[in-house]
Amino acid sequence: MQRRHLFALPAAALLASCGFKLRGQQTFAFETVAVTPERGGAVASELARYLGSAVRPLVPPAGGQPPQVIVDILQELREKTVVGVNTSGQVREFQLRIRVKFRMRTSQGRDLIDETEIIQQRDISFNESAVLAKEAEEALLYRDMQSDIVQQLLRRIAAVKTLD
């Protein structure tokens, strides 16, 4: 038991001295946000789910306050291109790609984050004898890329320190 402590202590000291810190709760410069489009976009829906109770409708009900900031998902595009074929011309590899363009602005129209594009891509092999399995793998990869994009969006939104 003491041997473990002897090995763990130097490892902990090394990690502490290099500036390593676990990622904590993200703090935002705003309390309320609207995410557009409000319906239909997979990235917008997942982003709104992560932001939780801070999300407000773009047009508040009568007497309500407008959201402090608006995150516009301008474009969400899923692409699938062939990147590899065998000698007989059959597809062996695809590249899956998601492109998301977004911007963040105040409710008065001042840009906090200019129009920005985030791209995620993954390669997937293809085998015509396992089409159903490859379709399921493709859906899983798209979902994984979408989650990665939402995490990048959250980090970029959290980097905005002031609304002025």
Contacts in CASP RR format, 6 or more apart in sequence:
PFRMAT RR
TARGET T0000
AUTHOR 0000-0000-0000
METHOD contacts of the structure
MODEL  1
MQRRHLFALPAAALLASCGFKLRGQQTFAFETVAVTPERGGAVASELARY
LGSAVRPLVPPAGGQPPQVIVDILQELREKTVVGVNTSGQVREFQLRIRV
KFRMRTSQGRDLIDETEIIQQRDISFNESAVLAKEAEEALLYRDMQSDIV
QQLLRRIAAVKTLD
26 154 0 8 1.000
26 155 0 8 1.000
26 158 0 8 1.000
27 158 0 8 1.000
28 54 0 8 1.000
28 157 0 8 1.000
28 158 0 8 1.000
28 160 0 8 1.000
29 160 0 8 1.000
29 161 0 8 1.000
29 162 0 8 1.000
29 163 0 8 1.000
30 54 0 8 1.000
30 67 0 8 1.000
30 68 0 8 1.000
30 69 0 8 1.000
30 163 0 8 1.000
31 54 0 8 1.000
31 68 0 8 1.000
32 54 0 8 1.000
32 55 0 8 1.000
32 56 0 8 1.000
32 65 0 8 1.000
32 67 0 8 1.000
32 68 0 8 1.000
32 69 0 8 1.000
33 51 0 8 1.000
33 54 0 8 1.000
33 55 0 8 1.000
33 56 0 8 1.000
33 67 0 8 1.000
33 68 0 8 1.000
33 69 0 8 1.000
33 70 0 8 1.000
33 71 0 8 1.000
34 55 0 8 1.000
34 56 0 8 1.000
34 57 0 8 1.000
34 58 0 8 1.000
34 66 0 8 1.000
34 67 0 8 1.000
34 69 0 8 1.000
34 70 0 8 1.000
34 71 0 8 1.000
34 107 0 8 1.000
35 44 0 8 1.000
35 47 0 8 1.000
35 48 0 8 1.000
35 51 0 8 1.000
35 55 0 8 1.000
35 70 0 8 1.000
35 71 0 8 1.000
35 73 0 8 1.000
36 44 0 8 1.000
36 58 0 8 1.000
36 70 0 8 1.000
36 71 0 8 1.000
36 72 0 8 1.000
36 73 0 8 1.000
37 44 0 8 1.000
37 73 0 8 1.000
38 44 0 8 1.000
38 48 0 8 1.000
38 57 0 8 1.000
38 58 0 8 1.000
41 73 0 8 1.000
41 76 0 8 1.000
42 76 0 8 1.000
42 146 0 8 1.000
43 73 0 8 1.000
43 76 0 8 1.000
43 100 0 8 1.000
43 146 0 8 1.000
43 149 0 8 1.000
43 150 0 8 1.000
43 153 0 8 1.000
44 73 0 8 1.000
44 76 0 8 1.000
46 146 0 8 1.000
46 147 0 8 1.000
46 150 0 8 1.000
47 71 0 8 1.000
47 73 0 8 1.000
47 150 0 8 1.000
47 153 0 8 1.000
47 154 0 8 1.000
48 55 0 8 1.000
50 150 0 8 1.000
50 154 0 8 1.000
56 65 0 8 1.000
56 66 0 8 1.000
56 67 0 8 1.000
57 67 0 8 1.000
58 66 0 8 1.000
58 67 0 8 1.000
58 70 0 8 1.000
59 66 0 8 1.000
60 66 0 8 1.000
60 67 0 8 1.000
66 107 0 8 1.000
67 107 0 8 1.000
68 106 0 8 1.000
68 107 0 8 1.000
68 163 0 8 1.000
69 104 0 8 1.000
69 105 0 8 1.000
69 106 0 8 1.000
69 107 0 8 1.000
69 112 0 8 1.000
69 163 0 8 1.000
70 104 0 8 1.000
70 105 0 8 1.000
70 106 0 8 1.000
70 107 0 8 1.000
70 109 0 8 1.000
71 102 0 8 1.000
71 103 0 8 1.000
71 104 0 8 1.000
71 153 0 8 1.000
71 157 0 8 1.000
72 102 0 8 1.000
72 103 0 8 1.000
72 104 0 8 1.000
72 105 0 8 1.000
73 100 0 8 1.000
73 101 0 8 1.000
73 102 0 8 1.000
74 101 0 8 1.000
74 102 0 8 1.000
74 103 0 8 1.000
74 115 0 8 1.000
75 99 0 8 1.000
75 100 0 8 1.000
75 101 0 8 1.000
76 98 0 8 1.000
76 99 0 8 1.000
76 100 0 8 1.000
77 98 0 8 1.000
77 99 0 8 1.000
77 100 0 8 1.000
78 96 0 8 1.000
78 97 0 8 1.000
78 98 0 8 1.000
78 142 0 8 1.000
79 95 0 8 1.000
79 96 0 8 1.000
79 97 0 8 1.000
79 98 0 8 1.000
79 99 0 8 1.000
80 94 0 8 1.000
80 95 0 8 1.000
80 96 0 8 1.000
80 97 0 8 1.000
80 138 0 8 1.000
81 94 0 8 1.000
81 95 0 8 1.000
81 97 0 8 1.000
82 91 0 8 1.000
82 93 0 8 1.000
82 94 0 8 1.000
82 95 0 8 1.000
83 93 0 8 1.000
83 94 0 8 1.000
83 95 0 8 1.000
83 123 0 8 1.000
84 91 0 8 1.000
84 92 0 8 1.000
84 93 0 8 1.000
85 91 0 8 1.000
85 92 0 8 1.000
86 92 0 8 1.000
90 128 0 8 1.000
91 126 0 8 1.000
92 125 0 8 1.000
92 126 0 8 1.000
93 123 0 8 1.000
93 124 0 8 1.000
93 125 0 8 1.000
93 126 0 8 1.000
94 123 0 8 1.000
94 124 0 8 1.000
94 126 0 8 1.000
94 138 0 8 1.000
95 121 0 8 1.000
95 122 0 8 1.000
95 123 0 8 1.000
95 124 0 8 1.000
96 121 0 8 1.000
96 122 0 8 1.000
96 123 0 8 1.000
96 124 0 8 1.000
96 138 0 8 1.000
96 141 0 8 1.000
96 142 0 8 1.000
96 145 0 8 1.000
97 119 0 8 1.000
97 120 0 8 1.000
97 121 0 8 1.000
97 122 0 8 1.000
98 119 0 8 1.000
98 120 0 8 1.000
98 121 0 8 1.000
98 142 0 8 1.000
98 145 0 8 1.000
98 146 0 8 1.000
98 149 0 8 1.000
99 117 0 8 1.000
99 118 0 8 1.000
99 119 0 8 1.000
100 117 0 8 1.000
100 118 0 8 1.000
100 119 0 8 1.000
100 149 0 8 1.000
100 153 0 8 1.000
101 115 0 8 1.000
101 116 0 8 1.000
101 117 0 8 1.000
102 113 0 8 1.000
102 115 0 8 1.000
102 116 0 8 1.000
102 118 0 8 1.000
102 153 0 8 1.000
103 111 0 8 1.000
103 113 0 8 1.000
103 114 0 8 1.000
103 115 0 8 1.000
103 116 0 8 1.000
104 111 0 8 1.000
104 112 0 8 1.000
104 113 0 8 1.000
104 157 0 8 1.000
104 160 0 8 1.000
105 111 0 8 1.000
105 112 0 8 1.000
105 113 0 8 1.000
106 112 0 8 1.000
106 163 0 8 1.000
112 160 0 8 1.000
112 163 0 8 1.000
113 156 0 8 1.000
113 157 0 8 1.000
113 160 0 8 1.000
116 156 0 8 1.000
118 149 0 8 1.000
118 152 0 8 1.000
118 153 0 8 1.000
120 145 0 8 1.000
120 146 0 8 1.000
120 148 0 8 1.000
120 149 0 8 1.000
121 145 0 8 1.000
122 141 0 8 1.000
122 144 0 8 1.000
122 145 0 8 1.000
124 134 0 8 1.000
124 137 0 8 1.000
124 138 0 8 1.000
124 141 0 8 1.000
125 134 0 8 1.000
126 134 0 8 1.000
127 134 0 8 1.000
END
